[in-house]
Amino acid sequence: MSRSLFTSREGGVSSAPYLSFNLATHVGDDVEAVHKNREILAASFGIIRHSLFFMNQVHGRDVAVIDENSSSADLPAVDALFTTSNGIALVTLVADCIPLLLHSPRAVAAVHVGRAGLINNVAIKALEQMRNLGANQIHAILGPSICGKCYEVPLKMQQEVASTHPASLSSTYQGSPSLDLPAGLIAELMKQGVTYEASPICTMEDPLYYSHRRDNPTGRFAGVVSL
């Protein structure tokens, strides 16, 4: 049976109060603190640190397959990780983007879905990988991310995204143009016949989660999934 979780800013070690339980090495945090937090995360899944796989997220659409021969020291430049192997946990790091976790009886995937990822259909690519290897009954879990009322964007950008993902069209509390990325992603998942559940938490509004829009620089929290 697959398992998953989303971290927050509680429970880890830090080099500064604003970086509590940060899991990213590229945000100016003490590297030793980050490695300790990753060890804590691995232990929560009952696995060793080297069975916890991260990715070098590039806002693209590529998917990397992880198996028992993969090295956790070699971070693939992708925005989705996929595995059919037991004892491996896949991680996506976010601070406003959507941490998307895909479950099925035979495979799991961790996907990083920001604005570019939505446009590039990275979630659809991950679903294709899973289905090509026989996965079915796929269920999606969307973790905390910035909401449509807070993700203000220029009008031109809003129109460009909404032209291919109309469900993402939104406006802020002040009535300015914005994008609802979770709504856009959910619409795509439903077209694919995928069941889903989505967190109602907005990262910009809830200080328990990292938000790039609210606090820059800031740390990253994680979505984690394993078979």
C-alpha positions in Angstrom: 0.0 0.0 0.0 1.3 3.4 -0.9 2.0 6.1 1.7 2.3 9.9 1.5 2.7 13.0 3.6 3.3 16.7 3.3 5.7 18.4 5.7 5.4 21.9 7.2 7.7 24.2 9.1 7.3 22.1 12.2 9.4 19.3 13.5 12.9 19.7 12.1 16.2 21.5 12.9 17.2 24.9 11.5 20.0 27.4 11.2 17.5 30.2 11.6 13.9 30.4 12.9 12.5 31.2 9.4 14.1 28.0 8.0 12.7 25.5 10.5 12.4 22.1 8.9 13.6 23.4 5.5 14.4 20.5 3.1 16.2 22.5 0.3 19.9 23.0 -0.1 19.7 26.0 -2.4 18.1 28.6 -0.2 21.0 29.6 2.0 20.3 27.3 4.9 23.1 25.4 6.7 23.7 22.3 4.7 24.1 20.1 7.9 20.7 21.3 9.1 19.1 20.4 5.8 20.7 16.9 5.8 19.5 16.3 9.3 16.0 17.3 8.3 16.2 14.9 5.4 17.3 12.1 7.8 14.3 12.9 10.0 12.0 12.7 6.9 13.5 9.4 5.8 13.1 7.9 9.3 9.4 8.9 9.3 9.0 6.5 6.3 11.1 3.8 8.0 13.8 4.0 5.3 17.4 5.1 5.2 18.4 8.5 3.9 19.7 7.2 0.6 16.3 5.7 -0.2 14.8 9.2 -0.2 15.0 10.7 -3.7 14.9 14.4 -4.6 15.1 16.1 -8.0 16.6 19.2 -9.5 13.4 20.9 -10.4 13.6 23.0 -13.5 9.9 23.9 -14.3 9.9 21.5 -17.2 7.9 18.4 -18.2 10.4 15.5 -17.9 9.9 12.5 -15.7 12.7 10.3 -14.2 12.2 6.6 -13.3 13.7 5.7 -10.0 14.5 2.1 -9.0 16.7 0.1 -6.7 19.7 0.8 -8.9 19.3 4.6 -8.8 21.6 6.8 -6.8 20.1 9.5 -4.5 23.2 11.5 -5.0 22.5 12.0 -8.7 19.7 14.5 -8.8 17.9 14.4 -12.2 16.9 17.7 -13.8 13.2 16.9 -14.0 9.9 17.9 -12.4 8.5 14.4 -11.7 9.8 11.2 -10.2 8.2 7.8 -10.7 8.8 4.4 -9.2 7.4 0.8 -9.1 10.0 -0.2 -6.4 9.2 -0.7 -2.7 11.3 0.9 -0.1 11.9 4.1 -2.1 10.3 7.5 -1.2 10.0 10.3 -3.8 10.1 13.9 -2.9 8.9 17.2 -4.5 9.9 20.5 -2.8 7.7 23.5 -3.0 7.0 27.0 -1.6 3.8 28.0 -3.5 3.8 25.5 -6.3 1.6 22.4 -6.1 3.2 19.3 -4.6 1.3 16.6 -6.5 1.5 12.9 -5.3 0.1 10.2 -7.6 -0.9 6.8 -6.0 -1.7 3.5 -7.6 -1.3 -0.2 -6.5 1.7 -0.6 -8.8 3.4 2.7 -8.9 3.7 6.1 -7.3 5.0 9.5 -8.5 5.9 12.9 -7.0 5.4 15.9 -9.3 6.3 19.5 -9.0 3.5 21.6 -10.6 4.0 25.4 -10.9 2.7 27.7 -13.6 5.2 26.4 -16.1 4.5 22.8 -15.1 0.8 23.3 -15.7 1.4 24.7 -19.1 3.9 21.9 -19.9 1.5 19.2 -18.7 4.1 17.6 -16.5 1.3 15.9 -14.5 0.0 14.3 -17.7 3.5 13.1 -18.6 3.8 11.5 -15.2 0.4 9.8 -15.6 1.5 8.5 -19.0 4.6 7.0 -17.5 2.6 5.2 -14.8 0.0 3.9 -17.3 2.7 2.7 -19.7 4.0 0.4 -17.0 0.6 -1.0 -16.1 -0.5 1.4 -13.3 -4.3 1.9 -13.0 -6.7 3.2 -10.4 -4.5 6.3 -10.0 -5.4 8.7 -7.2 -4.0 12.2 -7.0 -3.3 14.2 -3.8 -2.6 17.9 -4.1 -0.8 19.4 -1.2 -0.8 23.0 0.1 -0.1 25.6 -2.5 -0.8 29.3 -3.3 -4.5 29.9 -4.0 -6.2 31.7 -6.8 -7.0 34.7 -4.6 -3.3 35.2 -3.8 -1.4 34.3 -7.0 -1.6 37.7 -8.8 -0.1 37.8 -12.3 0.0 40.2 -15.2 -3.1 40.2 -17.4 -1.2 38.9 -20.4 0.2 35.9 -18.4 -3.2 35.1 -17.0 -4.7 35.1 -20.5 -1.9 32.9 -21.9 -2.4 30.3 -19.2 -6.2 30.4 -19.3 -6.2 29.9 -23.1 -5.0 26.3 -22.6 -6.2 25.8 -19.0 -9.4 27.8 -18.6 -10.2 26.5 -15.2 -7.2 28.3 -13.8 -8.7 31.8 -14.6 -9.1 33.7 -11.3 -8.9 37.1 -9.6 -7.4 38.3 -6.4 -9.3 39.6 -3.4 -8.8 43.1 -4.9 -10.1 42.0 -8.3 -6.8 42.0 -10.2 -5.8 39.2 -12.6 -4.6 35.9 -11.0 -4.3 32.2 -11.6 -5.8 29.3 -9.7 -3.2 26.6 -10.4 -4.9 23.9 -8.3 -8.2 24.4 -10.2 -6.4 24.2 -13.5 -4.6 21.0 -12.5 -7.7 19.4 -11.1 -9.5 20.0 -14.4 -6.7 18.2 -16.2 -6.7 15.3 -13.8 -10.5 14.9 -14.1 -10.1 14.7 -17.9 -7.7 11.9 -17.4 -10.2 10.0 -15.2 -8.0 10.4 -12.1 -9.7 10.7 -8.7 -8.3 13.4 -6.4 -8.2 15.2 -3.1 -6.8 18.6 -2.6 -5.6 20.6 0.4 -7.6 23.8 1.0 -4.5 25.4 2.6 -3.0 28.4 0.8 0.7 28.7 1.4 0.8 32.5 1.2 -2.0 32.8 3.8 -0.8 30.1 6.2 2.6 30.9 8.0 3.0 27.2 8.8 4.1 26.6 5.2 6.9 28.2 3.1 5.7 30.8 0.5 8.1 32.3 -2.0 5.5 35.0 -2.7 5.3 36.0 1.0 8.9 35.5 2.1 11.8 35.5 -0.3 14.2 34.0 0.3 12.6 31.2 2.1 12.8 27.4 2.6 11.0 24.5 1.0 8.5 22.0 2.4 8.0 18.6 0.8 5.4 16.2 -0.6 6.6 12.6 -0.2 5.2 9.4 -1.5 6.3 5.7 -1.5 4.9 2.3 -2.2 
